[in-house]
Amino acid sequence: MTAIGWLQILVFFAIIVAITRPLGVYLHRVFEGDRQPLPRILGPVERGLLRLSGANPKEEQTWGAYARSMLLLSLLGVLVTYFIQRMQGGLPWNPGQMKAVIPASAFNTAASFTTNTNWQGYAGESTMSHFTQMAGLAWHNFTSAAVGIGIALALARGLTRKQPGKHTLGNFWVDLVRGLVYVLIPISFAVALIFISQGVIQNLSGPLTVTTLEGGKQILALGPVASQEAIKQLGTNGGGFFNANSSHPFENPTALMNLLQLCLVFAIPAALTYTYGRMAKDQKQGWALLAAMSILFFAGVGASYAAESHGNSAVARAGISQPLGNMEGKEVRFGVSASALFATVTTDASCGAVNSMHDSMTPLGGLVPLVNIQLGEVVFGGVGAGLYGMLVMVLLSVFIAGLMVGRTPEYLGKKVEPREMKLAMLYVLIFPVLILGFAGWSLVAKYGLATSNNGGPHGLTEVLYAYSSAAGNNGSAFAGLGANVPWYNWTLGLVMLAGRFFMIIPALAIGGAMAGKKTVAPGPGTFPTNGVLFTLLLVAIIIIVGALTFFPALSLGPIVDHLVGQTGQVF
Amino acid sequence: MRELTIALRATLVTLVLTGILYPLAVTGLGQTVMPAAANGSLLRDDRGQVVGSSLIGQPFTQPGYFWGRPSASGYDPMSSGGSNWGPSSAKLRQRILVERDRLAAEHPGAGPVPDELVTASASGLDPHISPATARWQAARVARARGVDLARVDTVLSGTIEGRELGFLGEPRVNVLVLNLALDRAFGRPLPPPPPITPADTPPAR
């Protein structure tokens, strides 16, 4: 590790802390304010889109109605993207003459982008037409992110509103449209232009054949990359235009753009904690969440950077020195520090973009992204998804603290009762059932092991990572696993859908259950949820839930991989 | 039923707005204001011929050129990606040993082989190597081109890019840009690589 490497990490974090308040205030004004920003310009756009959709913006929805609207939009999203891929041969903007995507892969990708996972079983440059990339995939980058923000706000409204007897959580269509019009589209547009200025391509051309300096042929894949790249990072989607994702020079040409990409990933998740503090009328409630996230972020990036700096055992064994650290699967312009930082950020937030190949990280360096996902994508987390996941963890912590003092737990003055706890447990349990169930199945089935790229414990990690990534709606991969086969396409697709909706529905139901509750004034026995003690308890609960659940599986994968690596055995 | 109608209409409206209008607007503006960058930062040689993109690495094997890193895709931009081999992979170990021995044989007296030249990049298209890795090859390039090492070093030094803003990323050399600069300074290297005569053969390791 070097001082300059750490400086990059600290500057990144300082930028995130600096934008948390202004962006948080802005988001509060957009979603909870009486008067939205730029009313002359964006106001008519918002009202126009709502009118075109036929939604009634005045209508408040119960949690069930909110969930129904969200599910209908998502269902249509899966279908539309499935059919765009199947019919792309006959659709416009297909200069590369891409053929119809096969059904299993089309289903996997439709599920993947609808759920904000952006797992990529396909290779973009050789599979998807420009139209599919734009209308089939980038469209979901916007809507799935806006949906995530909406769900987080709905749960936050349920927890923070003080209107006993009123059980509504806001209007799904209003949240969706406002997220697009005031937040995601304007920021993406500006960022896309910055990206282009630095070399990210943006065109509708087909592949370009050039004669290389040595006289060989090279075919450059081109397309509308910058527009997709901007929302891919801002919406914590992570689905790249190219197979190599953000390591591809056309997606991420410089270390400066790399920093911008990272800032985009954490921007909205960090800001939402401030927005939440505003809604709770106690800014410290928001800062406590941000502090817990930050502790886990630094633990991850420190561990990953240290492990990667240590170098690759295969290179060391060949007697070759590694001045920077492990460079297998990394780009020279980023180096080890910016790669370890990217790997941590992209898995803390459920982004899933990569600027280095996680599969080629050292066993302990690669353990960090895996654990980050398995903590439940609450360390900043996906846009919206991070906040609602974190709030479920908060309720769990409040409940456990209540058990310790033998008192009915309360949060923000509202009693937390068995119904909410059952829903929270459902939320927490669905995750390991999906991951361990399907990973276990794949590891004992011939078809599950057939496409592994690495043997031994590393092969096990590949499969474990795939289902963790799918259930956590992350989308990054230990990409050596050949996942574009029927078994992985179908099961990973199903796991992504379950990991999104079976977790959103309990989260919304908790919001609905808490919404109408009476508020009681804090008494001497109330456990304050805005201080240091609570932050530490919250961190401990997140680690215990994640670690206890997955530790046995991790011991068989990355931990054995590390120990065996010391002996020099290869597979 | 009413909800389904709203969902259908919202699907269509958001798809047109974010999936078609937004990318087309970015494309239109990018193509108007920054066409060179938007179309791939293409590089041309002295004859005006496009020889590639300044962002995309190319395979180099001739001794008169600097070489880039191993690529899992053979520098094919139609199938970008890394090796995805973990440190315990037998195939990775094999590649590292083969490349090490090959490079050591072709760079007698240059010292230990740099790690970047035995490890594959993430994209398979990494256009860069570190300045140290470039310097390690300079003597071989100078010998193949029949020019002084000092003159090759001068060209090399002129193409080194520092960290951005002084602290972001790593110092680097763009291999294609460097090789174009060499051609500009010394002319193209003779096409068929000069065969290694027995006298040049390094002692077996």
Interface residues (C-beta under 8 A of the other chain):
Chain A: I4 L7 Q8 V11 L49 L52 S53 G54 A55 A65 R68 S69 L72 L73 L75 L76 G77 V80 A123 E125 S126 M134 A135 G136 A138 W139 N141 F142 T143 W173 L176 L180 L184 I185 S188 F189 A192 L193 I196 S197 Q198 G199 V200 I201 Q202 N203 L204 S205 P207 L208 V210 T211 T212 L213 E214 G215 G216 Q218 I219 L220 A221 L222 P224 A226 S227 Q228 I231 F242 N243 A244 S247 H248 P249 F250 P253 T254 A255 L256 N258 L259 N312 S313 A314 V315 R317 A318 G319 I320 S321 Q322 P323 L324 N326 M327 E328 G329 K330 E331 V332 R333 F334 G335 A338 S339 V354 N355 S356 M357 D359 S360 M361 T362 P363 G366 N453 N454 G455 G456 P457 H458 T461 F478 A479 G480 D561 V564 G565 Q569 V570 F571
Chain B: E3 L4 T5 I6 A7 L8 R9 A10 T11 V13 T14 L15 L17 T18 G19 I20 Y22 P23 A25 V26 T27 L29 G30 Q31 V33 M34 A37 A38 N39 G40 S41 L42 D45 Q49 V50 V51 G52 S53 S54 L55 I56 G57 Q58 P59 F60 T61 Q62 Y65 R69 Y75 D76 P77 M78 S79 S80 G81 G82 S83 N84 W85 G86 P87 S88 S89 A90 L92 R93 I96 L97 R100 P112 V113 P114 D115 E116 V118 T119 A120 S121 A122 S123 G124 L125 D126 P127 H128 I129 S130 A132 R163 E164 L165 F167 L168 G169 E170 R172 L176 N179 L180 D183 P191
